[in-house]
Amino acid sequence: MDPKALFLLQESQNRMAARRSGKSGMRLLDDGENNVGNATTVMPQVLPAGQVLTTVKQSNPPRVLNLTAESKTGQSMTLVMTASRIANHNGVAGPITGIVEFGNGTQSTKVEFDVPFGPFIGGIDGVAAGTQPEDGGAIVQVPTGVLRAYARYDNAYITPNLAGYAFGEKGSASFPLPADAGPFAPGNSVPPNIEDPGSTAAYVKAFANYYGRVHSKLYKTLYLYNGNNGRVNAPIVAPVPVSFGTPIHGVDVSTTYAIPPFAKSVQVFRAPYTTSMIMLLSDLVSISGSGLGGYIPIGPGQSPIIPIVGNQTVIGLSSASSGDGDKVTAVSLVFEIGF
């Protein structure tokens, strides 16, 4: 290659490297079409034989979008993420967590949110032959010069308490639970078989554009406990209710969980819904007694939506009593994520 051609080739490569590092003045969407909008198949987390859950999030989740601009060209971006079942694939669907990294200059942060599956025809654990699943999704708007979107499959993940354990897990203060009570993962993570279909693959899309006035809501679900009634197509076993963290006494690491970033409110979901529970919100400035958030009773029936205010950063939850009427077979917290 002659010197002039070699010089032009090196210049072209340098310009491309500068563009990808955000140093050439490019804007976020000055990129290939397959990077502005992209899709990938996300596979469930598979655990070692004999392990039924994990408190460690799936590592290296697939990156769906990777957009970078020079700091001065950053602006408000709208990101859409969707999830759907795949035709002719059986298994339990989800949960899928969307992860968005955003920022400017040399700093960035991230937020996580639920990406629900879309409509489909079929049973709980499969898609009917000859039908096509549709997208469900979430929309988020962020001010940024960097936009990276990931999709993580949390089928085997149970949210740990501040002590680092799932409720009922071996080594936790609540271990052991009664036989057959669990805990189990939110979705099945074993290979499919006649009694247990496992978790299905998910088809995840993401695409972005400038501006937008987004009024949709984002949510993040923390699965705290799943008992034996959460298994799909398992052998018929009577549910084994348990007392969840009874009783709650202040900010106890065995019954207290970290609140997700940017959370604005929380709602308790449990089975059966007639169970009474006690919630505690605290900002950790004063961890004696009830903390600064106070005790919040959750009576039978649908849980109220409880605002998260000020510097509240942890949430405690327990059954209101150890009586049979306040025992549960599943517990989760659903947070609204706001910007």
C-alpha positions in Angstrom: 0.0 0.0 0.0 1.4 3.4 -0.9 2.0 6.0 1.9 -0.9 8.2 0.9 -3.4 5.3 0.9 -2.0 4.1 4.2 -2.3 7.6 5.7 -6.0 7.9 4.6 -6.7 4.5 6.0 -5.2 5.5 9.4 -7.1 8.8 9.4 -10.4 6.9 8.8 -9.7 4.5 11.6 -8.8 7.3 14.0 -12.0 9.2 13.1 -14.0 6.0 13.7 -12.3 5.5 17.1 -13.0 9.1 18.1 -16.6 8.7 17.1 -17.1 5.6 19.2 -15.4 7.3 22.2 -17.6 10.4 21.9 -14.8 12.8 21.2 -15.6 14.0 17.7 -18.8 15.9 18.4 -21.2 13.2 17.2 -24.7 13.2 18.5 -26.3 10.1 20.1 -28.2 9.0 17.0 -25.2 9.6 14.6 -24.7 5.9 14.3 -25.8 2.8 12.3 -29.5 2.0 12.2 -28.9 -1.4 14.0 -27.4 0.5 17.0 -30.2 3.1 17.3 -32.7 0.2 17.4 -31.8 -3.3 18.2 -33.1 -6.7 19.5 -31.7 -9.7 21.2 -32.8 -13.0 22.6 -32.4 -13.1 26.4 -31.9 -16.5 28.0 -32.9 -17.5 31.5 -30.4 -17.8 34.3 -29.5 -21.5 34.8 -28.3 -22.5 38.3 -26.1 -25.4 39.3 -27.8 -28.7 39.9 -29.7 -28.8 43.2 -29.7 -25.0 43.6 -33.2 -23.5 43.5 -32.5 -19.8 43.8 -29.8 -17.2 43.9 -29.3 -13.8 45.6 -26.7 -12.8 42.9 -28.0 -11.1 39.8 -27.2 -12.6 36.4 -23.8 -11.3 35.3 -23.0 -9.7 32.0 -26.6 -9.2 30.8 -27.0 -8.7 27.0 -26.4 -5.1 25.9 -29.2 -4.1 23.5 -28.2 -0.4 22.8 -24.9 1.4 23.1 -25.1 5.1 22.1 -22.4 7.7 22.9 -22.1 11.4 22.1 -19.8 14.3 23.0 -20.9 15.9 26.3 -22.1 19.1 24.7 -24.4 17.3 22.3 -26.2 15.3 25.0 -29.9 15.9 25.3 -33.2 14.3 26.5 -33.6 10.8 25.1 -36.6 8.6 25.0 -35.9 4.9 25.2 -38.5 2.1 24.6 -37.8 -1.5 25.8 -40.1 -4.4 25.0 -40.3 -8.1 25.8 -42.2 -10.9 24.2 -42.4 -14.7 24.3 -41.0 -16.6 21.3 -43.3 -18.7 19.2 -43.0 -22.5 19.7 -41.1 -22.0 23.0 -42.5 -23.4 26.2 -41.8 -22.3 29.7 -42.6 -19.7 32.4 -42.0 -16.1 31.2 -39.9 -13.6 33.1 -39.3 -11.6 35.0 -37.2 -9.3 32.7 -35.4 -6.3 34.2 -34.4 -3.4 31.9 -31.2 -1.6 32.9 -30.4 1.9 31.5 -27.0 3.6 31.9 -27.1 7.3 31.3 -24.9 10.3 32.2 -22.6 13.0 30.8 -19.0 13.9 30.8 -17.0 11.3 32.7 -19.9 10.2 35.0 -22.9 7.9 34.6 -25.5 6.1 36.7 -28.1 3.5 36.0 -31.7 2.6 36.8 -33.5 -0.7 36.7 -37.2 -1.3 35.9 -39.6 -4.1 34.9 -40.1 -4.9 31.3 -43.4 -6.9 31.1 -44.2 -9.5 28.5 -46.8 -8.7 25.9 -50.1 -10.5 25.0 -50.0 -14.1 23.8 -52.4 -17.1 23.2 -51.7 -20.3 25.2 -51.2 -21.6 28.6 -49.2 -20.1 31.5 -46.2 -22.1 30.4 -46.4 -21.9 26.6 -47.5 -20.4 23.4 -50.3 -22.0 21.3 -49.1 -23.4 18.0 -49.7 -21.1 15.0 -50.0 -17.9 17.1 -47.5 -15.0 17.4 -46.7 -13.4 20.7 -46.8 -9.6 20.9 -44.6 -7.0 22.7 -45.1 -5.6 26.1 -42.9 -2.8 27.3 -41.8 0.2 29.2 -40.8 3.7 28.2 -38.1 5.9 30.0 -36.9 9.4 29.3 -33.4 10.5 30.5 -31.2 13.5 30.0 -27.9 12.1 28.8 -24.8 12.1 26.5 -24.5 8.3 27.0 -27.2 5.7 26.6 -26.7 2.0 27.1 -29.6 -0.4 27.5 -29.3 -4.0 28.9 -31.9 -6.7 29.6 -31.4 -9.1 32.5 -33.4 -12.3 33.1 -34.2 -12.6 36.8 -36.0 -15.9 36.8 -33.8 -17.4 39.5 -33.1 -14.2 41.5 -34.6 -13.5 44.9 -33.9 -10.1 46.5 -31.7 -10.5 49.6 -32.2 -8.5 52.8 -29.5 -6.2 54.2 -27.8 -9.3 55.7 -27.4 -10.7 52.2 -29.8 -13.6 52.5 -33.1 -14.5 50.9 -36.0 -15.1 53.3 -35.8 -18.8 54.3 -32.5 -19.4 52.6 -29.9 -21.6 54.4 -27.8 -19.4 56.6 -30.5 -16.8 57.1 -32.2 -15.9 60.4 -35.4 -17.4 59.0 -33.9 -20.8 58.2 -35.2 -23.5 58.2 -38.8 -23.1 57.0 -41.3 -25.9 57.2 -40.7 -28.8 54.7 -41.8 -27.9 51.2 -42.4 -24.2 52.0 -39.5 -23.0 49.9 -38.1 -20.5 49.2 -38.1 -21.0 45.4 -37.1 -18.7 42.5 -39.7 -16.5 40.8 -39.4 -18.5 37.6 -38.2 -22.0 37.1 -34.6 -22.3 36.2 -34.2 -26.0 35.6 -34.2 -27.7 32.2 -37.7 -28.4 30.8 -39.3 -31.7 31.7 -42.9 -33.1 32.0 -43.5 -31.7 35.5 -41.5 -28.4 35.2 -41.3 -26.5 31.9 -38.5 -24.3 33.0 -38.2 -20.6 31.9 -38.7 -19.6 28.3 -36.4 -17.4 26.3 -37.4 -13.8 25.8 -37.2 -11.6 22.7 -36.2 -8.1 23.8 -36.2 -5.0 21.7 -34.9 -1.5 22.4 -34.9 1.7 20.4 -34.3 5.4 21.1 -35.0 8.8 19.8 -34.6 12.5 20.9 -37.0 14.4 23.1 -40.4 13.2 24.0 -42.9 14.0 26.8 -43.2 10.6 28.5 -46.1 10.2 30.9 -46.0 6.4 31.3 -44.9 4.8 34.6 -42.0 2.6 35.4 -42.0 -0.1 38.1 -39.5 -2.3 39.7 -40.6 -5.5 41.5 -38.6 -7.1 44.3 -39.5 -10.7 44.8 -38.8 -11.4 48.5 -40.3 -14.9 48.9 -41.9 -17.5 46.8 -43.3 -20.6 48.4 -44.3 -23.9 46.9 -47.5 -22.5 45.3 -45.3 -20.5 42.9 -44.1 -23.6 41.0 -45.9 -24.1 37.7 -46.9 -27.6 36.6 -45.3 -29.1 39.7 -46.7 -32.1 41.4 -49.7 -31.1 43.4 -48.6 -30.1 46.9 -50.7 -28.2 49.4 -49.3 -24.6 50.0 -47.3 -24.3 53.2 -47.9 -20.8 54.7 -45.1 -19.2 56.8 -44.7 -16.2 59.0 -42.7 -13.6 57.1 -40.1 -12.0 59.4 -42.4 -11.9 62.5 -42.2 -9.7 64.4 -40.5 -6.6 63.1 -38.5 -4.5 65.6 -37.0 -1.5 64.1 -34.4 -1.7 61.3 -33.4 -5.3 61.6 -31.2 -6.5 58.7 -33.0 -9.8 58.6 -36.3 -8.1 57.7 -35.0 -5.0 55.9 -34.3 -4.4 52.2 -32.7 -1.7 50.2 -35.1 0.6 48.2 -34.3 0.7 44.5 -32.8 3.9 43.0 -35.3 6.6 42.0 -38.3 4.9 43.8 -41.2 7.2 44.6 -43.8 4.8 46.1 -44.2 1.2 47.1 -47.0 -1.4 47.2 -47.0 -4.8 49.0 -48.2 -7.9 47.1 -48.7 -11.1 49.0 -50.5 -14.4 48.9 -53.1 -14.7 50.3 -54.1 -11.1 50.0 -56.0 -11.3 53.3 -52.7 -11.4 55.2 -52.0 -8.4 57.4 -48.4 -7.1 57.4 -46.3 -4.4 59.0 -44.0 -2.1 56.9 -41.2 0.2 58.2 -39.6 2.9 56.1 -36.4 4.6 57.4 -33.7 6.9 56.2 -31.1 5.3 58.5 -30.3 8.6 60.1 -32.0 7.3 63.3 -32.1 3.5 63.4 -33.3 3.2 67.0 -36.9 2.3 67.7 -39.0 2.6 64.6 -36.6 4.8 62.7 -37.9 8.1 61.2 -40.4 6.5 58.9 -42.6 4.8 61.5 -44.6 1.6 61.4 -47.2 1.3 58.6 -49.9 -1.3 59.0 -51.0 -3.2 55.8 -54.4 -4.6 56.5 -56.3 -7.4 54.7 -57.1 -6.7 51.0 -55.3 -4.7 48.4 -52.3 -2.8 49.8 -52.3 1.0 49.6 -49.7 2.8 47.5 -47.3 4.2 50.1 -45.1 7.3 49.2 -41.4 7.1 49.7 -40.3 10.5 50.9 -37.2 12.4 51.9 -34.1 10.3 52.4 -35.9 7.0 53.0 -33.6 4.4 51.7 -34.6 1.1 53.4 -37.8 -0.8 53.9 -38.7 -3.4 56.5 -41.6 -5.9 56.1 -43.0 -8.6 58.2 -46.3 -10.5 59.0 -48.4 -8.6 61.5 -48.4 -11.6 63.8 -47.3 -15.3 63.9 -51.0 -16.4 63.7 -52.2 -18.6 60.9 -54.3 -15.7 59.5 -51.1 -13.7 58.8 -49.0 -16.4 57.2 -48.0 -16.1 53.5 -46.9 -18.2 50.6 -45.5 -15.4 48.5 -44.4 -11.8 49.1 -43.1 -9.1 46.7 -42.7 -5.3 46.7 -43.6 -3.2 43.7 -41.9 0.3 43.5 -42.9 3.1 41.1 -39.7 4.5 39.5 -39.9 8.2 38.8 -37.8 10.9 37.1 
